Amino acid sequence: MSANTPLRRAGAALFGPVVWAGHFLVSYASEVLACHQAAPRLHDLVVAIATLAAILAIVWHRVGTGRHLRRAEADGAQHFLWRLGAALDGLGLIGIGWAALAAMLVSACR
């Protein structure tokens, strides 16, 4: 085990909130830019693509982490971080859905 492995595991647990924050930033930055360019339909397209990419990234991360845990010997700390990561990934998915719903239902450039 290398010296940075515990830090990598803890960082992997924060993947969901980081993707959520990125999605949030892209969604609202695209609204500002779309309104500045007078192209509200472009905003809807950017939000839809960002939402799909964020959901796929979190699902891909969760599947990959689950495979890695099955291959590795699950000690207590690693199992806790895996469960914490799963919970934070789920919270990230809820946040992405919430932000996407708000961005799609409320018309841009009001």
VOPAGU-2260 file (C-alpha; in pm, 1 decimal, decimal comma):
REM VOPAGU-2260
SITE   aa  ch    i         X         Y         Z
SITE  MET   A    0       0,0       0,0       0,0
SITE  SER   A    1     143,3     336,2     -99,6
SITE  ALA   A    2     145,5     640,4     122,7
SITE  ASN   A    3    -133,6     817,3     -65,9
SITE  THR   A    4    -379,5     525,6     -75,7
SITE  PRO   A    5    -590,4     636,0     227,1
SITE  LEU   A    6    -611,0     985,0      81,6
SITE  ARG   A    7    -717,1     841,8    -256,6
SITE  ARG   A    8    -989,9     636,2     -91,2
SITE  ALA   A    9   -1121,0     938,8      94,5
SITE  GLY   A   10   -1109,1    1144,0    -225,4
SITE  ALA   A   11   -1301,6     874,1    -411,0
SITE  ALA   A   12   -1575,9     901,6    -149,0
SITE  LEU   A   13   -1620,1    1269,5    -243,1
SITE  PHE   A   14   -1671,1    1200,7    -614,1
SITE  GLY   A   15   -2050,9    1244,2    -603,6
SITE  PRO   A   16   -2051,6    1588,3    -438,4
SITE  VAL   A   17   -1776,4    1710,3    -672,5
SITE  VAL   A   18   -1973,9    1601,6    -980,3
SITE  TRP   A   19   -2286,3    1759,8    -831,2
SITE  ALA   A   20   -2101,6    2090,3    -779,1
SITE  GLY   A   21   -1970,3    2078,8   -1135,1
SITE  HIS   A   22   -2319,2    2014,4   -1271,9
SITE  PHE   A   23   -2457,7    2300,9   -1066,0
SITE  LEU   A   24   -2187,0    2534,2   -1194,9
SITE  VAL   A   25   -2242,1    2434,9   -1558,3
SITE  SER   A   26   -2620,6    2465,7   -1526,9
SITE  TYR   A   27   -2625,5    2816,1   -1387,2
SITE  ALA   A   28   -2327,1    2945,8   -1582,0
SITE  SER   A   29   -2496,9    2832,3   -1901,8
SITE  GLU   A   30   -2807,8    3023,6   -1801,5
SITE  VAL   A   31   -2609,9    3343,3   -1757,3
SITE  LEU   A   32   -2428,8    3294,9   -2087,5
SITE  ALA   A   33   -2744,3    3193,1   -2275,6
SITE  CYS   A   34   -2931,4    3499,2   -2152,8
SITE  HIS   A   35   -2639,9    3720,4   -2244,5
SITE  GLN   A   36   -2645,8    3573,7   -2597,2
SITE  ALA   A   37   -3030,3    3569,8   -2610,6
SITE  ALA   A   38   -3040,6    3191,7   -2670,3
SITE  PRO   A   39   -3255,3    3028,1   -2400,2
SITE  ARG   A   40   -3290,5    2701,7   -2600,1
SITE  LEU   A   41   -2913,8    2661,3   -2586,5
SITE  HIS   A   42   -2939,4    2665,1   -2207,6
SITE  ASP   A   43   -3187,5    2377,3   -2212,1
SITE  LEU   A   44   -2956,8    2173,7   -2434,9
SITE  VAL   A   45   -2652,2    2239,6   -2216,2
SITE  VAL   A   46   -2841,4    2144,9   -1899,4
SITE  ALA   A   47   -2970,5    1823,3   -2056,9
SITE  ILE   A   48   -2623,2    1719,7   -2173,1
SITE  ALA   A   49   -2461,4    1815,5   -1841,2
SITE  THR   A   50   -2726,1    1620,4   -1648,7
SITE  LEU   A   51   -2678,9    1309,0   -1858,0
SITE  ALA   A   52   -2299,9    1332,2   -1828,7
SITE  ALA   A   53   -2312,9    1383,1   -1451,6
SITE  ILE   A   54   -2549,7    1090,5   -1395,4
SITE  LEU   A   55   -2340,9     861,4   -1613,0
SITE  ALA   A   56   -2021,8     969,1   -1433,8
SITE  ILE   A   57   -2164,3     889,2   -1090,6
SITE  VAL   A   58   -2306,3     553,8   -1201,5
SITE  TRP   A   59   -1973,4     465,1   -1369,0
SITE  HIS   A   60   -1786,3     559,5   -1050,1
SITE  ARG   A   61   -2016,9     355,2    -828,7
SITE  VAL   A   62   -1990,9      45,5   -1049,6
SITE  GLY   A   63   -1611,7      73,4   -1067,1
SITE  THR   A   64   -1578,2     122,6    -692,8
SITE  GLY   A   65   -1799,7    -178,2    -625,9
SITE  ARG   A   66   -1586,5    -398,0    -850,1
SITE  HIS   A   67   -1271,0    -277,7    -681,0
SITE  LEU   A   68   -1411,7    -350,9    -336,3
SITE  ARG   A   69   -1509,3    -704,6    -434,2
SITE  ARG   A   70   -1155,2    -770,6    -558,5
SITE  ALA   A   71    -985,3    -613,0    -258,4
SITE  GLU   A   72    -991,5    -740,0      93,4
SITE  ALA   A   73   -1254,2    -531,5     269,8
SITE  ASP   A   74   -1114,6    -399,3     595,1
SITE  GLY   A   75   -1324,6    -182,2     824,1
SITE  ALA   A   76   -1200,6     158,0     704,4
SITE  GLN   A   77   -1227,5      69,0     336,5
SITE  HIS   A   78   -1578,9     -66,5     380,9
SITE  PHE   A   79   -1682,6     248,8     570,0
SITE  LEU   A   80   -1542,6     472,3     295,9
SITE  TRP   A   81   -1720,0     264,2      32,0
SITE  ARG   A   82   -2053,2     304,2     211,1
SITE  LEU   A   83   -1989,1     674,1     268,3
SITE  GLY   A   84   -1906,9     713,9    -101,2
SITE  ALA   A   85   -2225,9     529,5    -196,7
SITE  ALA   A   86   -2432,0     759,9      25,8
SITE  LEU   A   87   -2264,6    1072,3    -110,7
SITE  ASP   A   88   -2305,7     948,2    -468,4
SITE  GLY   A   89   -2677,0     898,9    -398,7
SITE  LEU   A   90   -2699,2    1246,6    -251,2
SITE  GLY   A   91   -2518,9    1380,1    -558,0
SITE  LEU   A   92   -2772,8    1211,1    -786,2
SITE  ILE   A   93   -3058,3    1368,5    -591,2
SITE  GLY   A   94   -2891,6    1709,7    -609,3
SITE  ILE   A   95   -2828,0    1675,7    -982,3
SITE  GLY   A   96   -3190,2    1583,1   -1040,8
SITE  TRP   A   97   -3311,1    1871,7    -828,7
SITE  ALA   A   98   -3091,3    2128,9   -1003,4
SITE  ALA   A   99   -3178,2    1991,3   -1348,2
SITE  LEU   A  100   -3548,9    1999,0   -1270,1
SITE  ALA   A  101   -3529,2    2360,6   -1155,8
SITE  ALA   A  102   -3318,9    2463,0   -1455,3
SITE  MET   A  103   -3551,8    2293,4   -1704,0
SITE  LEU   A  104   -3886,7    2398,6   -1555,4
SITE  VAL   A  105   -3809,8    2763,0   -1489,5
SITE  SER   A  106   -3760,3    2943,6   -1816,5
SITE  ALA   A  107   -3426,0    3105,9   -1870,5
SITE  CYS   A  108   -3391,5    3480,4   -1925,5
SITE  ARG   A  109   -3702,8    3592,2   -1739,9
